[in-house]
Amino acid sequence: MTDAATNGVPILETHGLTMRFGGVVAVDNVDFTMSEGELRCLIGPNGAGKSTFFKCLTHQYKASAGRVRFRGADITGSHTYQIARRGIGIKTQVPSVFDGLSVHENIWVAARRHHGRREANRIVEGILERLRLSALARRVVGQLAHGERQRVELGTVLTGEPELILLDEPTAGMTHEEVNQTTDLIREINKTTSMIVVEHDMQFIKAIAERVTVFHQGAILIEDTMANLEQNQQVRDIYLGKQHAA
């Protein structure tokens, strides 16, 4: 456990984080804090600013204003690769994998970016087992089902042994069975790693989240448990009610 963790410093926090695209404010003066070991879900209607907020955290977008701190250190101006080296991993909605390589090769290539050959081999075998990919290790990724490809990319993220993982809509396009498998995997990973998940699937969120942050028009509307949010009329009106009525 790091000094930051033992001293109670939040693992991630933003202060006044803002992202403008011309005259459009996509992220509006967001103050966000999460604790060590937490699994936080971000929800909100399309265009609420969730994914843009994600990209500002990892400098995929350069924020127009505000600060980002990871374990108390200001990472606002850091490049994406520097942020990854600090211990933040990100998995986007669309799998970013090498379709022509096997499952094992994809994860091994990712592991070699961070570790020597012997250590990479050890980490790859552990990840294959942890993500239930061992039986698929020699399969070419381009031939896998969508949910399996998502697990492979999650495996590549885990090779960096991140302390915080950002997941953008991890269950998008998955079957019911794949969603259930992903639920179990995320719960297991959260035992050792803090996580932020952007998601639209309310049943999935209820299965994994203790605390939920609701975005609306680029700002944080409310933070609470999923059970309380389902009873909140304002949240139902802007998001939950629309989905339930769809």
N, C-alpha and C positions, 0 to 999 in steps of 0.2 A: 504494500500500500504506500502511495506517495505521501510526501509531507502535505501537499495540497489537500489530499483526501482526508488525512488524519486531522488537519486543522479546520475541516469543515468548509473549505473553499468550494463553491459550486464547480462541477466539472465543465459546464458551459454557461456563458451568460452573454447577453447582448445589451447594449445601452444606446437607445435612440437610433437603432439600425433603420436606415432608409434607403430605398432604391427607386430612382425615377428613370423612366424612359420618356424623354422629351417632357411633355406636360402631364404624363400619366404617372401617378405615384403607386407603384406596385407593392412596396413595403413601406409602411408609414410609422416611423418613430417607434419601433418595437423594442420594448424591454422584456427580455426573456431570460429565465433562470431554470436550470435543472440540476439535480443533485447526483452525486456519485451512485452508480448502480441502478439508476432510474430507467424505466421504459416509458417514454412520453409519446403519445400520439397527437398528431396535428390533423385537424379536420377543418372543413369549410367548403363552401360552394366553389365551383370552377371560377378561377380568376381572383380568388380571395388572397393570393400572395404566398401560399404555402411553399410551392416549389421554388419560387424566386427567393424566398427567405432561405431555403436550403442552399441555393447556389451562392448566396451572399456569405453564408457561413464558411464555405470552402473556397471562396474567391474565384468561383467560376464566373460570377458577376462581381465587379468592383463596386461596392456599396457607395451610394452618393453621399452618405453621412452616417455617423455612428461608429461604435466600436464592437468588436467581438473578442471575448476572452475565453481561453481554454485553460482550465486549472490555474486561473489567476493571471496568466500571461496574455498580453495583448497580441493577437494574431491577425489583426485587421488588414495589415498590409502584406501579409505573407502570401507567397505563391501557393497554388494548389498542392504541388508536390511537397512543399515545406510543411504544410498543414497535415498532409498524410503522414509524413515522418514524425510529426509530434504525437500521432496516435488517433487521428480521426479518419475513418474509412467511410466511403459513400458508395451506395449501390443505386443506380438509376433505374427508372421504370423499364426501359428497353435494355435487355441483357447486352453487355459489351464483352463478348467472348470471341475466340477464334474458332469459327465453324469448321475449319479444315483440320483442327487438332483434336486429339482425344480429350476426355475429361481429365485424365491424369496429367496430360501435357499442358493443358490450360492452367491448371492449378500450380503445376511445377514451375512454369514460366513466371507466374506471378510471385511465387515463393522465392525464386532466385533474384528478384529485384531487391529483396530485403535480407537474404541470408546466404551463407555459403552452401556448397553442394550438399554436404552431409546433413546440415541442419534443415535445409530445404526438403530433403527426402523424408526426414522425420516428421516435419510439419505437414507435408502433403498426405502422408499415410494417416495421420491423426485427423485431418480435415475430411478426408474421404469417408472415414468411419463415422465421424461426428455428424456429417450431413447425409449419411446413408447413401453414399455414392460409390462405395467400393465395388458393387456388382456392375456398375456402369463405367468403371475406370478406363477401359480400353475402347469404349464406344466413341465414335466421332460426334462431337457436340452438335454439328449441323443436322444430325439425324435424330436428336432428342426431342421429346415433348417440351412444350413451353415451360411447364413447372420444373422440369429437370434442368433446363437451361438456366432458369433463375437460381436454382441451387448451386450450379457450377459457378455462376458469377459471385454469389455470396461466398463460396469457397475461396475465390481469388481475393476477395476483400479480407477474409479472415487470415490470409497468409501474412499480412502485415501486423498481425496481433494487435489490432486497434483497441483503444480503451473506450472509444465512442464510435458507434456505427450509425450512419444516417441511411434510412431505407425509404425510397420514394415509390409508393404504391407497389409493395412487394407481391400482392396477390392479384394484380390486374391481369385479366385473361386466363386465370386459373380455373380448373374444375373444382367442384366441391371437395373432392378427395385431396387435391393438391393444396387447397386452402387449409384443410385440417392438418396436413403434413407440415405446412409452413408455420402454422400456429404452434405446433409442438417444437419445431426447430427454433423459433424466435424465443419461446419461453426458456429453452435450454441455453441458448447463447446469452440471454440476459442474466443468467446466473453469474457470469463472469465479466460481462461487458455492458456498459450503458448504451442505450439505444433511443433514437428518435425515429418515429415511423409516420410518414404521410400516407393516409389511406382513406378510401371512400366506403369500404365495406364495413358497415356498422356491426355486423355480427362478429367479424374478425376483430374489430377494435374492442368490443366488449369482452372477447376471449383473452386479450393480451394486456390491456391497458389498465393501469391504476389511476393515472391522471391524464386528462385530455386538455389540449389547448385548442380553442376555436378561433380561427382566423375569419375576418370579415372585412372586405374592402381594404386589405393591406395591413390591418391592425389586429391586435389580439382583442377579441370581444369578451371572452371569459375563459377561465381555467377551473376545472372541477373534475369530479369523478364522472364516468360515463353514465352511471345510474342517475346522478343528479341532473346531468345535462339533458337526458331524455325527458325529464320533467320540466325543463326550463322552456317556457313558451317562446321566448325570444329566439333561442337556438332552434327550436322546432320550426319557427316561422321562416328563418333564413336558410335552414339547411335540412335538418332531420325531417321536418314535416313535408318538405318538397319531395324528399326521397321516398318517404313512406307512402306518399300519395301517388307516386309515379307508377 
